[in-house]
Every structure is written in C-alpha cells, then in structure tokens.
Amino acid sequence: MAFKLVAFACLVAAASAGLLPAAQVSYAAPVAYSVPVAYSAPITKVVEDYNAHPQYSFAYDVQDGLTGDSKSQHESRDGDVVQGSYSVVDPDGTKRTVDYTADPQNGFNAVVRKEALGQVTKVVAPVAKVVAPVAYHAAPVAYSAPVYHH
C-alpha cells in the first residue's frame, strides 16, 4: 500500500513539474436533445360513498364457565352520537360496568360502576417455596508491611 502511495505521489509531482505532456482540453457548445413527451388521460380519483348520517349497532357477550371469563358490550351510533356500555368481571370478583356516550358537543363521557357479585371461590393450587441456604465463605485477606529499600 505504501508503494502505491509513493508511486502516485511521484506521478503527481511529475505532472506538476511539466515532465508529462498536458492533455488537450477543448470546449464545445452543449448538445440539445429532444425528448418526445407523451400525455395520458387525467387521473380520476375514486370517491367512496359518503354517508352523512351513519348508523350502526352491535353487541357481544362472553360467558365462559370453564375459565370464569365474563364480559359483554353493546354500542350504537346514530349520526354523530355514540352510546354504549361494556362490563367485565374483575379478578377480585366484582363486576365493572362502564356506560359511555360521545357526541360533538360534550365529547366522550363515561360512568363507571362496580358491583359485588355473590361469593366467588377460586381454587388455587398451593405453591411450595423452598429456599436453599446459601453458604458464604469470605477469602482471607493478608496485609504486609511496605518494603523500603535503602
């Protein structure tokens, strides 16, 4: 690599000193190119149907006796007004119900209610915790007096 660098430096030095003939440089007028332009039909935008007064209603309900999962929701929309409610049974055995509304004047509003359900008994397998004792042995530390040389 060093040899290539030295050879390049020698070549630059020889060109600067005038030992190598200079290349002839000539300038010419720029060449004009003509490219045909093709025009296509204008692109049309597909406008989807706009519903000025949207309406829908949906609901679902899950009651799983095996896992204890219990939840439901229903919601309806009439124009810009949305009303709905959902409920879920929390792990502590209470049922949480959220009633909500949304409209352009009042924004989104929600009211949360919690109600205690009957006695909910969950069987949980006991977990045995075994902690092994940890043996700790500190390594001995040896100190020596500093050595002075006369």
Buried (B, 14 or more C-beta within 10 A) or exposed (E): EEEEEEEEEEEEEEEEEEEEEEEEEEEEEEEEEEEEEEEEEEEEEEEEEEEEEEEEEEEEEEEEEEEEEBBBBBBEBEEEEBBBBBBBBEEEBBBBBBBBBBBEEEEEEEEEEEEEEEEEEEEEEEEEEEEEEEEEEEEEEEEEEEEEEE
